[in-house]
Amino acid sequence: MTVSEPAPRGAPLSTNQHFLCMFDKGPDQGVFGPRHIVASGWRITGPVDSEALRAALGDLVVRHESLRTSIIRDVEPPYQQVHPPSTPELTEHELTGAGAGAEERETAAHEFLNRIEAGRCPSTEQPLIRAALGRFDDQDAVLVLYAHHTVSDSWSLQIVIRDLAQLYAARRGAGEADLPEMAQYREYAEWQQEYLTSAPVAKARAYWRDKLAGAQFASLPTDRTRTDATGVYSVHRFLIDREITSATQSVAKQLRSSPFMVLLAAFNLLTHEISGATDLTVPTITSGRSNPTFAETVGPFFNFMPLRTDLSTCRTFRELVTKTRGTCLEMYSYEVPFGEIVAEAPAVVAPFGDLTQAVQAFQCFQFPVGAEGAPVGDIRIAELRRRLLSDPDTSDIPDGVVWALDIDPEGDIVGSVRFNSNDFDAATLEGLVTRYIELLRVAVADMDAPFGTQLAA
């Protein structure tokens, strides 16, 4: 389709949008609240023309309908409504650091990203993407893009920055933007309705009904009984050093696994240590992009995937990685939207209703590179990917605790844990991170050592 086609009224919701509606607490908090945003930042080298950038942001919203879409929730059935294009808000800021060195500016850039990420993007105000431009000088700037999580995700922001860079260059006179053909998110929702009636999905439903029988998500005891108070989310960021990272990659290669499988195996070890259970169901977050038709589409594709592993027969980390690998390969082959899984195994989400527990999700970032390093017109763009500054006040997540690891090009692993500080003291999560790193360090150093060695580390 072309972006000039008028959008029909009442386009269906995707299953992911329906899932978000399950957590609806109104427009002031929760998944439809103004702090449920996804943000990324980039250093920009070269002169930034504010008016060209503002115009390019408008072009971006024309191209991607999802960025100007509302979920109409006060009717049955709910639907998504695409609004006419309008130009997103662009705020400009002067950053201190005129005489600062590269390291000081990099720190200031990350502080700026943290500050913007703790901001607001109300789901009631279109379009649902905003930008903040911070300038050190006329050749060095930081661009932060943030969008409401109901219309975007981290993968989508990589598409957004690539497209924005091309649209900006075009606005600066570099010729027509060279962008791929794409489908709109509402077209994905329409395709998904038919897909969910297919034989493979029916087979997957039966698989999950059997696989998750008797299972519940692993959870973490909270420091305080949970209440209905508006969440105040914090993020603790950390580094796993190059030695451990290298050993993790080596174990993955030896066992024909991905680094994620090794890191998840260590997380299973930590979860076992917390709960004493050997039958563990840990949720992870996937890209949700199984249909290549929508590879260039911006929208909330992310999917929640239960990974159930039986540790009872594992005596060494080698055995645990092998078991975890089998879990991942098997369960990913039956991936369907999480709403379909819950319909077959509703008990798996029971811990969400326990006021003394919080579900922990574990993921590794594996996003495409949007506009990294290459010149675009008269500027260069480099992502602020190596985020190490913790923040007691950050963007919201729907519920629970979310771990995210990213194998950095510098050779180590950058990690983060997001949590509701109403439920947890920061020291609790910091202690868990320290313990996780130690378990991983011992495990990858000798994957054939009996588990007693790791558990006593």
ABEGO torsion letter per residue (X at the ends): XBAABBBBBGBBBBAAAAAAAAABAEAABEAABAABBBBBBBBBBEBBBAAAAAAAAAAAAAABAAAABBBBAABOBBBBBBBBBBBBBBBBBBBBGAABBAAAAAAAAAAAAAAAAABBBBAABOBABBBBBBBABAABBBBBBBBBAAABBAAAAAAAAAAAAAAAAAAAGAEBBBBBBBBBAAAAAAAAAAAAABAAAAAAAAAAAAAABGBBBBBBBBABBBBABBBBBBBBBBBBBAAAAAAAAAAAAAAGBBAAAAAAAAAAAAAAAAAGBABBBBBBBBAGBABAAAAABBEBABBBBBBBBBAAABABAAAAAAAAAAAAAAAAAABBBAAAAAAABAAAAAAAABAABBBBBBBBBBBBBAABGBBBEABBBBBBABBABBBABBBBBABEBBBBBBBBAAGBBBBBBBBBAAABBAAAAAAAAAAAAAAAAAAAABAABBAAAAAAX
